Amino acid sequence: MSQRTVERLIGRLVTDEELRLEFTRAPKETLATLAEQGWELTGVEVDALLHTDIRLWSDAAARLDPRLQCSSLKTGEGRRKRT
């Protein structure tokens, strides 16, 4: 079941702007909050996520069609227009 959780989390990091911003600002705290909400990750998976280059998430999101993303209204940072 844990691999499925990793896949869901990676998907959310790429498509959910609010979660991505939270994670890039405070990765450990974000993962702890997700764990409290029932997201089951092993210590190895948490360590791997924390050691993944943080730029990956925003880089991947920038390459994804905006129609597949959820923008954050909290941050006031709208989606950038793609050229």
N, C-alpha and C positions, 0 to 999 in steps of 0.2 A: 504493500500500500504506500510506502514511503516514496517510491519512484514516481507514483502518480501525483503525490503532493509536490514534489520537486517540479514536475512538468506544469502543474497548475500555477505554482508560484512564479516560474519563469514566464509563463504566459501573462500573468498579471503584471509582472514587472515591465514587460514590453508594451502592454496595452492599457494599463491603468496609470495615468499621469500622477495622480495623487499618491498612490502607493510607491511609485518609482521615486518621486521627490522625497517622500518620507524615508525610504530605504537609502537613498544616496546621502541624505543628511545624517541619518543615525541608523546604520545597518543593524547593529546588535540589538538596539532597542526595538526596531521594527520586527525583527525575527522573534524577539521575546514576546511582543504583543500578539503576533500571529500564533505563537505556540499557546498562549493563554486562550486564544479563540478556537483552539482545537486543531491547528495545522500541525501535523506530526512530521517532524524532521529529525533525523539522527544527528548526533554530534558531528559525524563526518560530513554530512550534507550541509549543516550550518557552517562548519569550517570552510568547506569548498565555496559556498556562496559568499562568505566574508572575504575570501581570497581571490575571488573573481574580479577582474579589473572593473571598477565601478562605472567606467565610461561605456562599457558594453551595453548597459540597459538603455541609456539615452541614444546611443548610436543605432541600436536595433530599432528603437521606437521611431527614430527619424526616417528610417528606411521603409517602415510599414505604412501602408495606405492609411491615411487619417480616418477613413470610414470604419476602420477596425479598432479604433482607439477610443478610450473614455477620457475626455479632458477634465481637468480639475477646475472647478469654479472657485475654490477656496483661495488659490494662489494668485489669481488675477493674471496669471500667465497663460494666455491663450495658445492654441496650437500654432506653430509657425507655418506660414504658407510654404508649400513646396514649389520649387521652380523646375 
